[in-house]
Amino acid sequence: MAMSVGDSSADTPMSDINTTPLVDVMLVLLIIFLIAVPVVIQSVPLELPKVRYEVTTTKPENVLLSVTGNGQNCQVAWGTSPVTSQELLDRGTAKLKGVVDRLGANITPDDIPEVHIRGDVSTPYRCIGGTVFTMQQAGFIKVGFISEPPPGGAGAE
């Protein structure tokens, strides 16, 4: 058996790193994160529809609004005639009052007309959001958006 005596390397510090504690800490952290991430990420399980758009059935009593605007001004048109925000509220209230007067106590949610909003792609959100808010103030419960299907087909994917 050989033994080295007087080796000059014994006096120099050891330059190797002991990686065992580092690996142990990393494994513990990995296990903690694997357990903690599913607890932190909570979501409601949903099944989203698989259609690009739904075909809108238009009834004559529905209200068709067109909304355009730039950064400062918003223009809303009822059908084809431009209206102000107050006129929009007054006309919407009058339309619902007419439906209620006509149907009386036999009214159902299906009898209430819908509002269909067509918004220009460059219209700021505040214009469209203001129109939705005004129509909800008037009493409409169904407010929807009309869009154009993407090129290349329509319907379910």
DSSP file (Angstrom, degrees, kcal/mol; ACC not computed):
  #  RESIDUE AA STRUCTURE BP1 BP2  ACC     N-H-->O    O-->H-N    N-H-->O    O-->H-N    TCO  KAPPA ALPHA  PHI   PSI    X-CA   Y-CA   Z-CA
    1    1 A M              0   0    0      0, 0.0     2,-0.4     0, 0.0     0, 0.0   0.000 360.0 360.0 360.0 136.0    0.0    0.0    0.0
    2    2 A A        -     0   0    0      2,-0.0     2,-0.4     0, 0.0     0, 0.0  -0.793 360.0-170.9-106.4 146.4    1.4    3.3   -0.9
    3    3 A M        -     0   0    0     -2,-0.4     2,-0.6     2,-0.0     0, 0.0  -0.998  19.3-134.4-135.6 132.3    0.9    6.5    1.0
    4    4 A S        -     0   0    0     -2,-0.4     2,-0.5     2,-0.0     3,-0.2  -0.753  25.1-173.9 -91.0 127.0    1.9    9.9   -0.2
    5    5 A V        +     0   0    0     -2,-0.6    -2,-0.0     1,-0.2     0, 0.0  -0.952  64.9  13.8-119.9 135.3    3.8   11.9    2.4
    6    6 A G  S    S+     0   0    0     -2,-0.5     2,-0.3     1,-0.2    -1,-0.2   0.752  76.9 169.4  78.1  23.3    4.7   15.5    2.0
    7    7 A D    >   -     0   0    0     -3,-0.2     3,-1.1     1,-0.1     4,-0.3  -0.519  32.6-144.7 -69.9 132.7    2.5   16.1   -0.9
    8    8 A S  G >  S+     0   0    0     -2,-0.3     3,-0.8     1,-0.2     4,-0.4   0.682  92.3  70.5 -73.5 -16.8    2.3   19.8   -1.7
    9    9 A S  G 3  S+     0   0    0      1,-0.2     3,-0.4     2,-0.2    -1,-0.2   0.655  83.0  71.9 -75.4 -14.6   -1.3   19.6   -2.7
   10   10 A A  G <  S+     0   0    0     -3,-1.1    -1,-0.2     1,-0.2    -2,-0.2   0.773  95.6  51.7 -71.4 -25.5   -2.5   19.0    0.8
   11   11 A D  S <  S+     0   0    0     -3,-0.8    -1,-0.2    -4,-0.3    -2,-0.2   0.686  94.2  85.2 -84.9 -18.0   -1.8   22.5    1.8
   12   12 A T  S    S-     0   0    0     -4,-0.4     3,-0.1    -3,-0.4    -3,-0.0  -0.582  89.3-102.9 -84.6 145.6   -3.8   24.1   -1.0
   13   13 A P        -     0   0    0      0, 0.0     2,-0.4     0, 0.0    -1,-0.1  -0.290  39.0-102.1 -65.9 153.3   -7.5   24.6   -0.6
   14   14 A M        -     0   0    0      1,-0.1    -4,-0.0    -4,-0.1    -5,-0.0  -0.612  29.7-167.0 -77.8 130.3   -9.8   22.2   -2.3
   15   15 A S        +     0   0    0     -2,-0.4     2,-0.3     2,-0.1    -1,-0.1   0.435  53.3 103.7-100.9   0.1  -11.3   23.7   -5.4
   16   16 A D        -     0   0    0      1,-0.0     2,-0.4     2,-0.0    -2,-0.1  -0.629  66.1-134.3 -83.8 141.1  -14.1   21.1   -6.1
   17   17 A I        -     0   0    0     -2,-0.3     2,-0.9     2,-0.0    -2,-0.1  -0.796  11.8-130.2 -96.4 135.3  -17.7   22.2   -5.2
   18   18 A N        -     0   0    0     -2,-0.4     4,-0.4     1,-0.2    -2,-0.0  -0.762  27.5-179.3 -83.2 107.2  -19.8   19.7   -3.3
   19   19 A T     >  +     0   0    0     -2,-0.9     4,-2.5     1,-0.2     5,-0.2   0.505  58.0  90.8 -89.1  -6.1  -23.0   19.7   -5.4
   20   20 A T  H  > S+     0   0    0      1,-0.2     4,-2.2     2,-0.2    -1,-0.2   0.922  88.6  45.3 -60.6 -46.9  -25.0   17.3   -3.2
   21   21 A P  H  > S+     0   0    0      0, 0.0     4,-2.4     0, 0.0    -1,-0.2   0.891 112.9  52.5 -64.5 -35.3  -26.6   20.0   -1.0
   22   22 A L  H  > S+     0   0    0     -4,-0.4     4,-2.3     1,-0.2    -2,-0.2   0.922 110.1  47.4 -64.0 -43.6  -27.4   22.1   -4.0
   23   23 A V  H  X S+     0   0    0     -4,-2.5     4,-2.2     2,-0.2    -1,-0.2   0.885 111.0  52.4 -65.3 -38.6  -29.1   19.1   -5.7
   24   24 A D  H  X S+     0   0    0     -4,-2.2     4,-2.1    -5,-0.2    -2,-0.2   0.927 110.3  47.1 -63.3 -44.6  -31.1   18.4   -2.5
   25   25 A V  H  X S+     0   0    0     -4,-2.4     4,-2.5     1,-0.2    -2,-0.2   0.910 111.8  50.9 -63.4 -42.2  -32.3   21.9   -2.3
   26   26 A M  H  X S+     0   0    0     -4,-2.3     4,-2.3     1,-0.2    -1,-0.2   0.894 109.8  49.7 -64.5 -39.6  -33.3   22.0   -5.9
   27   27 A L  H  X S+     0   0    0     -4,-2.2     4,-2.1     2,-0.2    -1,-0.2   0.895 110.7  49.8 -66.5 -39.2  -35.3   18.7   -5.6
   28   28 A V  H  X S+     0   0    0     -4,-2.1     4,-2.3     2,-0.2    -2,-0.2   0.929 112.0  48.0 -64.6 -44.3  -37.1   20.0   -2.5
   29   29 A L  H  X S+     0   0    0     -4,-2.5     4,-2.6     1,-0.2    -2,-0.2   0.890 109.6  53.5 -62.5 -39.5  -38.0   23.3   -4.4
   30   30 A L  H  X S+     0   0    0     -4,-2.3     4,-2.3     1,-0.2    -1,-0.2   0.922 110.1  46.8 -61.5 -44.0  -39.2   21.3   -7.4
   31   31 A I  H  X S+     0   0    0     -4,-2.1     4,-1.7     2,-0.2    -2,-0.2   0.906 111.3  51.7 -65.5 -41.1  -41.5   19.2   -5.2
   32   32 A I  H  X S+     0   0    0     -4,-2.3     4,-2.6     1,-0.2    -2,-0.2   0.932 112.3  45.7 -61.0 -45.4  -42.9   22.3   -3.5
   33   33 A F  H  X S+     0   0    0     -4,-2.6     4,-2.4     1,-0.2    -2,-0.2   0.871 109.1  55.1 -67.8 -35.9  -43.6   24.0   -6.8
   34   34 A L  H  < S+     0   0    0     -4,-2.3    -1,-0.2    -5,-0.2    -2,-0.2   0.845 115.6  39.5 -64.9 -32.2  -45.2   20.8   -8.2
   35   35 A I  H  X S+     0   0    0     -4,-1.7     4,-0.6    -5,-0.2    -2,-0.2   0.863 119.0  46.0 -82.1 -37.6  -47.6   20.7   -5.3
   36   36 A A  H  X S+     0   0    0     -4,-2.6     4,-2.0    -5,-0.2     3,-0.3   0.826  99.3  66.0 -79.8 -33.1  -48.2   24.5   -5.0
   37   37 A V  H  X S+     0   0    0     -4,-2.4     4,-2.6     1,-0.2    -1,-0.2   0.917 100.1  48.6 -62.4 -47.0  -48.9   25.4   -8.6
   38   38 A P  H  4 S+     0   0    0      0, 0.0    -1,-0.2     0, 0.0    -2,-0.2   0.831 112.4  51.1 -62.9 -27.6  -52.1   23.5   -9.1
   39   39 A V  H  < S+     0   0    0     -4,-0.6    -2,-0.2    -3,-0.3    -3,-0.1   0.880 112.9  44.8 -73.2 -37.7  -53.4   25.0   -5.8
   40   40 A V  H  < S+     0   0    0     -4,-2.0     2,-1.3     1,-0.2    -3,-0.2   0.899 103.5  66.7 -74.0 -41.9  -52.6   28.6   -7.0
   41   41 A I     <  +     0   0    0     -4,-2.6     2,-0.5    -5,-0.2    -1,-0.2  -0.675  68.2 165.8 -86.2  95.7  -54.0   28.2  -10.5
   42   42 A Q        +     0   0    0     -2,-1.3     2,-0.3    -3,-0.0    -3,-0.1  -0.933   3.9 166.3-111.8 133.8  -57.7   27.9   -9.9
   43   43 A S        -     0   0    0     -2,-0.5    -2,-0.0     3,-0.0     0, 0.0  -0.974  40.0-107.4-142.3 157.3  -60.1   28.2  -12.7
   44   44 A V        -     0   0    0     -2,-0.3     2,-0.4     1,-0.1    -2,-0.0  -0.729  41.7-116.8 -83.0 126.8  -63.7   27.5  -13.4
   45   45 A P        +     0   0    0      0, 0.0     2,-0.3     0, 0.0    -1,-0.1  -0.513  45.8 172.1 -69.2 122.9  -64.1   24.5  -15.7
   46   46 A L        -     0   0    0     -2,-0.4     2,-0.6     2,-0.0    -3,-0.0  -0.935  33.4-146.1-129.6 151.4  -65.8   25.7  -18.9
   47   47 A E        -     0   0    0     -2,-0.3     3,-0.1     0, 0.0     0, 0.0  -0.948  27.1-151.4-115.1 108.1  -66.5   24.2  -22.2
   48   48 A L        -     0   0    0     -2,-0.6    -2,-0.0     1,-0.1     0, 0.0  -0.473  25.6 -96.2 -80.3 149.4  -66.3   27.1  -24.7
   49   49 A P        -     0   0    0      0, 0.0    -1,-0.1     0, 0.0     0, 0.0  -0.280  21.8-144.4 -65.1 150.5  -68.4   27.0  -27.9
   50   50 A K        +     0   0    0     -3,-0.1   107,-1.6   106,-0.0     2,-0.3   0.056  64.8 103.2-103.2  22.9  -66.7   25.7  -31.0
   51   51 A V  B     -A  156   0A   0    105,-0.2   105,-0.2     1,-0.1     3,-0.1  -0.776  64.6-142.6-108.2 152.6  -68.4   28.0  -33.5
   52   52 A R  S    S-     0   0    0    103,-1.3     2,-0.3     1,-0.3    -1,-0.1   0.891  82.3 -20.6 -76.6 -41.2  -67.0   31.1  -35.2
   53   53 A Y        -     0   0    0    102,-0.1     2,-0.4    96,-0.0    -1,-0.3  -0.978  62.4-118.4-159.9 161.8  -70.2   33.0  -35.0
   54   54 A E        -     0   0    0     -2,-0.3     2,-0.3    -3,-0.1    -3,-0.0  -0.903  34.4-111.9-108.8 138.4  -73.9   32.4  -34.5
   55   55 A V        -     0   0    0     -2,-0.4     2,-0.5     1,-0.1    -2,-0.0  -0.508  32.7-134.7 -69.2 129.3  -76.4   33.4  -37.2
   56   56 A T        -     0   0    0     -2,-0.3     2,-0.7     1,-0.0    -1,-0.1  -0.741   6.6-144.6 -90.4 126.9  -78.5   36.2  -35.9
   57   57 A T        -     0   0    0     -2,-0.5     2,-0.5     2,-0.0    -1,-0.0  -0.814  19.5-149.4 -89.5 118.1  -82.2   36.0  -36.5
   58   58 A T        -     0   0    0     -2,-0.7    -2,-0.0     4,-0.0     3,-0.0  -0.745  11.0-166.2 -94.3 131.9  -83.4   39.4  -37.2
   59   59 A K    >   -     0   0    0     -2,-0.5     3,-1.6     1,-0.1    55,-0.1  -0.847  30.9-118.8-109.3 151.5  -86.9   40.4  -36.2
   60   60 A P  T 3  S+     0   0    0      0, 0.0    -1,-0.1     0, 0.0    -2,-0.0   0.789 112.1  56.8 -61.9 -26.1  -88.5   43.6  -37.5
   61   61 A E  T 3  S+     0   0    0      2,-0.1    -3,-0.0    51,-0.0     2,-0.0   0.589  83.2 108.7 -83.5  -7.9  -88.9   45.0  -34.0
   62   62 A N  S <  S-     0   0    0     -3,-1.6     2,-0.5    51,-0.1    53,-0.2  -0.317  71.7-122.1 -66.6 151.6  -85.2   44.7  -33.2
   63   63 A V  E     -b  115   0B   0     51,-3.0    53,-3.3     2,-0.0     2,-0.6  -0.856  20.9-158.7 -98.9 124.3  -83.2   47.9  -32.9
   64   64 A L  E     -b  116   0B   0     -2,-0.5    15,-3.0    51,-0.2     2,-0.4  -0.915  13.4-177.0-106.7 117.0  -80.2   48.1  -35.3
   65   65 A L  E     -bC 117  78B   0     51,-2.9    53,-3.0    -2,-0.6     2,-0.5  -0.910  13.6-158.1-115.2 140.9  -77.6   50.6  -34.2
   66   66 A S  E     -bC 118  77B   0     11,-2.1    11,-2.5    -2,-0.4     2,-0.5  -0.976  11.4-165.0-116.2 130.2  -74.4   51.6  -36.0
   67   67 A V  E     +bC 119  76B   0     51,-2.8    53,-2.3    -2,-0.5     2,-0.3  -0.964  16.4 158.2-122.4 125.4  -71.6   53.1  -34.0
   68   68 A T  E     + C   0  75B   0      7,-2.6     7,-3.1    -2,-0.5     2,-0.3  -0.871   9.7 140.0-132.0 168.6  -68.6   54.9  -35.5
   69   69 A G  E     - C   0  74B   0     -2,-0.3     5,-0.2     5,-0.3     2,-0.2  -0.880  33.9-133.5 167.7 162.5  -66.2   57.4  -34.0
   70   70 A N        -     0   0    0      3,-1.8    57,-0.1    -2,-0.3     5,-0.0  -0.367  60.5 -65.4-115.3-159.7  -62.7   58.7  -33.7
   71   71 A G  S    S+     0   0    0      1,-0.2     3,-0.1    -2,-0.2    52,-0.0   0.812 130.7  24.6 -62.9 -31.4  -60.8   59.7  -30.6
   72   72 A Q  S    S+     0   0    0      1,-0.1     2,-0.3     0, 0.0    -1,-0.2   0.829 117.6  48.1-104.2 -39.0  -63.0   62.7  -29.7
   73   73 A N        -     0   0    0      2,-0.0    -3,-1.8     0, 0.0     2,-0.4  -0.824  55.3-160.9-115.1 143.8  -66.5   62.1  -31.2
   74   74 A C  E     -C   69   0B   0     -2,-0.3     2,-0.5    -5,-0.2    -5,-0.3  -0.980   7.9-162.1-118.8 133.9  -68.8   59.2  -31.2
   75   75 A Q  E     -C   68   0B   0     -7,-3.1    -7,-2.6    -2,-0.4     2,-0.4  -0.972   5.7-172.4-118.3 127.8  -71.6   58.9  -33.8
   76   76 A V  E     -CD  67  83B   0      7,-0.7     7,-2.9    -2,-0.5     2,-0.5  -0.959   4.1-163.4-118.3 135.0  -74.6   56.5  -33.3
   77   77 A A  E     -CD  66  82B   0    -11,-2.5   -11,-2.1    -2,-0.4     2,-0.8  -0.981  12.8-148.9-121.6 128.1  -77.2   55.9  -35.9
   78   78 A W  E >  S-CD  65  81B   0      3,-2.5     3,-1.9    -2,-0.5     2,-0.9  -0.849  83.5 -38.5 -90.5 110.0  -80.6   54.3  -35.2
   79   79 A G  T 3  S-     0   0    0    -15,-3.0    -2,-0.1    -2,-0.8   -13,-0.1  -0.639 127.5 -32.6  69.0-109.5  -81.2   52.5  -38.4
   80   80 A T  T 3  S+     0   0    0     -2,-0.9    -1,-0.3     2,-0.1   -15,-0.0   0.428 119.7  93.6-118.7  -3.6  -79.8   55.1  -40.8
   81   81 A S  E <  S-D   78   0B   0     -3,-1.9    -3,-2.5     1,-0.0     2,-0.1  -0.804  75.6-123.2 -97.4 128.0  -80.6   58.3  -38.9
   82   82 A P  E     -D   77   0B   0      0, 0.0     2,-0.3     0, 0.0    -5,-0.3  -0.378  32.4-173.3 -66.5 142.3  -78.0   59.7  -36.6
   83   83 A V  E     -D   76   0B   0     -7,-2.9    -7,-0.7    -2,-0.1     2,-0.1  -0.952  20.1-125.3-134.3 153.5  -79.0   60.3  -33.0
   84   84 A T     >  -     0   0    0     -2,-0.3     4,-2.3    -9,-0.1     5,-0.2  -0.375  39.3 -98.9 -85.5 175.1  -77.5   61.9  -29.9
   85   85 A S  H  > S+     0   0    0      2,-0.2     4,-2.0     1,-0.2     5,-0.1   0.905 125.0  47.0 -63.7 -41.9  -77.1   60.0  -26.6
   86   86 A Q  H  > S+     0   0    0      2,-0.2     4,-2.6     1,-0.2    -1,-0.2   0.903 112.1  49.9 -67.7 -40.9  -80.2   61.6  -25.2
   87   87 A E  H  > S+     0   0    0      2,-0.2     4,-3.0     1,-0.2     5,-0.3   0.880 109.0  53.7 -63.6 -37.1  -82.3   60.9  -28.3
   88   88 A L  H  X S+     0   0    0     -4,-2.3     4,-2.3     2,-0.2    -2,-0.2   0.925 110.8  45.3 -62.3 -44.8  -81.0   57.3  -28.2
   89   89 A L  H  X S+     0   0    0     -4,-2.0     4,-2.4     2,-0.2    -2,-0.2   0.919 115.1  47.5 -64.5 -44.0  -82.2   56.9  -24.6
   90   90 A D  H  X S+     0   0    0     -4,-2.6     4,-2.5     2,-0.2    -2,-0.2   0.921 113.8  46.2 -65.1 -44.7  -85.6   58.6  -25.4
   91   91 A R  H  X S+     0   0    0     -4,-3.0     4,-2.4     2,-0.2    -1,-0.2   0.894 113.3  49.7 -66.5 -38.8  -86.2   56.5  -28.5
   92   92 A G  H  X S+     0   0    0     -4,-2.3     4,-2.2    -5,-0.3     5,-0.2   0.919 112.6  46.8 -65.2 -43.0  -85.2   53.2  -26.7
   93   93 A T  H  X S+     0   0    0     -4,-2.4     4,-2.4     1,-0.2    -2,-0.2   0.911 113.1  49.3 -63.8 -42.4  -87.5   54.0  -23.8
   94   94 A A  H  X S+     0   0    0     -4,-2.5     4,-2.3     2,-0.2    -2,-0.2   0.888 109.6  52.0 -64.7 -39.0  -90.4   54.9  -26.1
   95   95 A K  H  X S+     0   0    0     -4,-2.4     4,-1.9     2,-0.2    -2,-0.2   0.939 112.6  44.2 -64.1 -46.1  -89.9   51.7  -28.1
   96   96 A L  H  X S+     0   0    0     -4,-2.2     4,-2.5     1,-0.2    -2,-0.2   0.888 111.6  53.4 -66.4 -37.5  -90.0   49.5  -25.0
   97   97 A K  H  X S+     0   0    0     -4,-2.4     4,-2.6     1,-0.2    -1,-0.2   0.902 108.1  51.4 -62.8 -40.0  -93.0   51.4  -23.6
   98   98 A G  H  X S+     0   0    0     -4,-2.3     4,-2.1     2,-0.2    -1,-0.2   0.892 110.2  48.5 -63.1 -40.1  -94.8   50.8  -26.9
   99   99 A V  H  X S+     0   0    0     -4,-1.9     4,-2.5     2,-0.2     5,-0.3   0.921 113.4  47.0 -66.3 -43.5  -94.1   47.1  -26.8
  100  100 A V  H  X S+     0   0    0     -4,-2.5     4,-2.6     1,-0.2    -2,-0.2   0.909 113.3  48.6 -65.4 -41.6  -95.3   46.9  -23.1
  101  101 A D  H  < S+     0   0    0     -4,-2.6    -1,-0.2    -5,-0.2    -2,-0.2   0.883 113.6  47.6 -64.2 -38.0  -98.4   48.9  -23.9
  102  102 A R  H  < S+     0   0    0     -4,-2.1    -2,-0.2    -5,-0.2    -1,-0.2   0.907 122.4  32.1 -70.8 -42.2  -99.2   46.7  -26.9
  103  103 A L  H >< S-     0   0    0     -4,-2.5     3,-1.4     1,-0.2    -2,-0.2   0.747  87.0-176.8 -91.5 -24.5  -98.7   43.3  -25.2
  104  104 A G  G ><  -     0   0    0     -4,-2.6     3,-0.8    -5,-0.3    -1,-0.2  -0.395  65.1 -11.8  67.8-136.8  -99.9   44.3  -21.7
  105  105 A A  G 3  S+     0   0    0      1,-0.2    -1,-0.2    -2,-0.1    -4,-0.1   0.575 124.9  74.0 -77.2 -10.0  -99.6   41.6  -19.0
  106  106 A N  G <   +     0   0    0     -3,-1.4    -1,-0.2    -6,-0.1     2,-0.2   0.219  68.1 130.2 -88.7  16.3  -98.9   38.8  -21.5
  107  107 A I    <   -     0   0    0     -3,-0.8    -7,-0.0    -7,-0.1    -8,-0.0  -0.480  34.1-174.5 -76.8 139.8  -95.3   40.0  -22.1
  108  108 A T    >>  -     0   0    0     -2,-0.2     3,-1.5     1,-0.0     4,-0.7  -0.827  42.1-103.0-122.8 164.3  -92.5   37.5  -22.0
  109  109 A P  G >4 S+     0   0    0      0, 0.0     3,-0.6     0, 0.0    32,-0.1   0.799 121.5  60.4 -59.5 -26.7  -88.7   38.1  -22.2
  110  110 A D  G 34 S+     0   0    0      1,-0.2    -3,-0.0     0, 0.0     0, 0.0   0.739  98.1  59.0 -71.9 -20.6  -88.9   36.7  -25.8
  111  111 A D  G <4 S+     0   0    0     -3,-1.5    -1,-0.2     2,-0.1    -4,-0.0   0.693  83.2  95.3 -80.1 -18.7  -91.3   39.5  -26.7
  112  112 A I  S << S-     0   0    0     -4,-0.7   -16,-0.1    -3,-0.6   -50,-0.1  -0.580  83.1-116.7 -75.8 129.7  -88.8   42.3  -25.8
  113  113 A P        -     0   0    0      0, 0.0    29,-0.4     0, 0.0    28,-0.3  -0.219  25.7-127.4 -64.4 156.7  -86.9   43.5  -28.8
  114  114 A E        -     0   0    0     27,-0.1   -51,-3.0    26,-0.1     2,-0.5  -0.646   9.8-129.3-100.1 159.4  -83.1   43.0  -29.0
  115  115 A V  E     -be  63 143B   0     27,-2.5    29,-3.1    -2,-0.2     2,-0.6  -0.956  18.9-165.2-108.9 125.7  -80.5   45.7  -29.7
  116  116 A H  E     -be  64 144B   0    -53,-3.3   -51,-2.9    -2,-0.5     2,-0.5  -0.956   6.7-161.5-112.4 119.1  -78.0   44.8  -32.4
  117  117 A I  E     -be  65 145B   0     27,-2.8    29,-2.7    -2,-0.6     2,-0.6  -0.873   8.3-165.6-106.2 126.5  -74.9   47.0  -32.5
  118  118 A R  E     -b   66   0B   0    -53,-3.0   -51,-2.8    -2,-0.5     2,-0.4  -0.949  16.1-170.3-107.6 112.7  -72.7   47.2  -35.5
  119  119 A G  E     -b   67   0B   0     -2,-0.6   -51,-0.2    27,-0.5     2,-0.1  -0.882  23.5-119.3-110.1 134.8  -69.4   48.9  -34.5
  120  120 A D    >   -     0   0    0    -53,-2.3     3,-1.7    -2,-0.4    -1,-0.0  -0.382  27.1-119.9 -65.3 147.4  -66.7   50.0  -36.9
  121  121 A V  T 3  S+     0   0    0      1,-0.3    -1,-0.1    -2,-0.1   -53,-0.0   0.780 112.7  48.1 -63.8 -26.9  -63.4   48.3  -36.3
  122  122 A S  T 3  S+     0   0    0      2,-0.1    -1,-0.3   -53,-0.0   -54,-0.1   0.328  83.6 118.3 -96.7   8.4  -61.6   51.5  -35.5
  123  123 A T  S <  S-     0   0    0     -3,-1.7   -53,-0.1   -56,-0.2   -52,-0.1  -0.577  70.2-114.5 -75.7 132.6  -64.3   52.8  -33.1
  124  124 A P    >>  -     0   0    0      0, 0.0     4,-1.3     0, 0.0     3,-1.0  -0.297  21.4-118.0 -64.4 153.0  -63.0   53.4  -29.6
  125  125 A Y  H 3> S+     0   0    0      1,-0.3     4,-3.5     2,-0.2     5,-0.3   0.845 110.5  65.1 -61.0 -34.6  -64.4   51.1  -26.8
  126  126 A R  H 3> S+     0   0    0      1,-0.2     4,-1.8     2,-0.2    -1,-0.3   0.823 100.4  51.8 -61.9 -29.8  -65.9   54.1  -25.0
  127  127 A C  H <> S+     0   0    0     -3,-1.0     4,-1.6     2,-0.2    -1,-0.2   0.943 115.9  38.5 -70.3 -47.6  -68.2   54.8  -27.9
  128  128 A I  H  X S+     0   0    0     -4,-1.3     4,-2.3     2,-0.2    -2,-0.2   0.909 116.9  51.2 -70.8 -41.6  -69.6   51.2  -28.1
  129  129 A G  H  X S+     0   0    0     -4,-3.5     4,-2.4     1,-0.2    -1,-0.2   0.881 109.2  51.5 -62.4 -38.0  -69.6   50.8  -24.3
  130  130 A G  H  X S+     0   0    0     -4,-1.8     4,-2.4    -5,-0.3    -1,-0.2   0.873 109.1  50.5 -65.9 -36.9  -71.6   54.1  -23.9
  131  131 A T  H  X S+     0   0    0     -4,-1.6     4,-2.2     2,-0.2    -2,-0.2   0.914 110.8  48.3 -66.9 -43.0  -74.1   52.8  -26.5
  132  132 A V  H  X S+     0   0    0     -4,-2.3     4,-2.1     2,-0.2    -2,-0.2   0.929 112.6  49.2 -61.4 -45.0  -74.5   49.5  -24.6
  133  133 A F  H  X S+     0   0    0     -4,-2.4     4,-2.2     1,-0.2    -2,-0.2   0.905 110.3  50.4 -61.7 -43.0  -74.9   51.4  -21.3
  134  134 A T  H  X S+     0   0    0     -4,-2.4     4,-1.7     1,-0.2    -1,-0.2   0.909 111.1  48.1 -63.6 -42.1  -77.5   53.8  -22.8
  135  135 A M  H  X>S+     0   0    0     -4,-2.2     5,-2.0     1,-0.2     4,-0.7   0.843 110.8  51.1 -70.0 -32.1  -79.6   50.9  -24.2
  136  136 A Q  H ><5S+     0   0    0     -4,-2.1     3,-0.6     2,-0.2    -1,-0.2   0.870 107.9  53.0 -70.0 -35.5  -79.5   49.1  -20.9
  137  137 A Q  H 3<5S+     0   0    0     -4,-2.2    -2,-0.2     1,-0.2    -1,-0.2   0.865 103.7  57.2 -63.8 -35.1  -80.6   52.3  -19.2
  138  138 A A  H 3<5S-     0   0    0     -4,-1.7    -1,-0.2    -5,-0.2    -2,-0.2   0.716 127.0-101.7 -69.5 -19.7  -83.5   52.4  -21.6
  139  139 A G  T <<5S+     0   0    0     -4,-0.7     2,-0.3    -3,-0.6    -3,-0.2   0.435  70.7 144.7 116.6   1.1  -84.5   48.9  -20.4
  140  140 A F      < -     0   0    0     -5,-2.0    -1,-0.3     1,-0.1     3,-0.1  -0.547  25.3-173.4 -73.8 134.6  -83.3   46.5  -23.1
  141  141 A I        +     0   0    0    -28,-0.3     2,-0.6    -2,-0.3    -1,-0.1   0.646  69.4  60.9-102.8 -18.8  -82.0   43.2  -21.7
  142  142 A K        +     0   0    0    -29,-0.4   -27,-2.5     2,-0.0     2,-0.5  -0.921  59.2 164.8-115.1 109.3  -80.6   41.7  -24.8
  143  143 A V  E     +e  115   0B   0     -2,-0.6     2,-0.3   -29,-0.2   -27,-0.2  -0.990  11.8 170.6-123.5 123.5  -77.8   43.7  -26.4
  144  144 A G  E     -e  116   0B   0    -29,-3.1   -27,-2.8    -2,-0.5     2,-0.4  -0.813  27.7-121.4-130.8 169.7  -75.7   41.9  -29.0
  145  145 A F  E     -e  117   0B   0     -2,-0.3     2,-0.5   -29,-0.2   -27,-0.2  -0.910  14.0-143.9-116.1 139.5  -73.0   42.7  -31.6
  146  146 A I        +     0   0    0    -29,-2.7   -27,-0.5    -2,-0.4     2,-0.3  -0.886  28.1 174.2-100.9 127.7  -73.1   42.1  -35.3
  147  147 A S        -     0   0    0     -2,-0.5   -29,-0.0   -29,-0.1   -94,-0.0  -0.817  32.0-112.5-128.8 169.5  -69.8   41.0  -36.8
  148  148 A E        -     0   0    0     -2,-0.3    -2,-0.0     1,-0.0     0, 0.0  -0.867  36.9-114.4-102.5 134.5  -68.6   39.9  -40.2
  149  149 A P        -     0   0    0      0, 0.0     5,-0.1     0, 0.0     3,-0.1  -0.321  38.6 -99.0 -66.4 151.8  -67.4   36.3  -40.5
  150  150 A P    >   -     0   0    0      0, 0.0     3,-0.8     0, 0.0   -98,-0.0  -0.320  47.8 -90.3 -67.0 153.8  -63.7   35.9  -41.2
  151  151 A P  T 3  S+     0   0    0      0, 0.0    -3,-0.0     0, 0.0     3,-0.0  -0.346 106.9  49.2 -63.9 146.0  -62.7   35.2  -44.8
  152  152 A G  T 3  S-     0   0    0     -3,-0.1     2,-0.2    -2,-0.0     0, 0.0   0.491 116.6 -33.7 105.2   5.1  -62.6   31.6  -45.8
  153  153 A G    <   -     0   0    0     -3,-0.8     2,-0.3    -4,-0.1     0, 0.0  -0.614  52.5-122.2 135.6 166.7  -65.9   30.3  -44.5
  154  154 A A        +     0   0    0     -2,-0.2     2,-0.2    -5,-0.1     0, 0.0  -0.855  60.4  40.4-136.2 169.0  -68.5   30.7  -41.8
  155  155 A G  S    S-     0   0    0     -2,-0.3  -103,-1.3  -102,-0.1  -102,-0.1  -0.499  95.3  -3.1  92.1-158.0  -70.1   28.4  -39.3
  156  156 A A  B      A   51   0A   0   -105,-0.2  -105,-0.2    -2,-0.2    -2,-0.1  -0.319 360.0 360.0 -73.8 152.6  -68.7   25.8  -37.1
  157  157 A E              0   0    0   -107,-1.6    -1,-0.1    -2,-0.0  -106,-0.1   0.429 360.0 360.0 -86.6 360.0  -65.0   24.8  -37.3
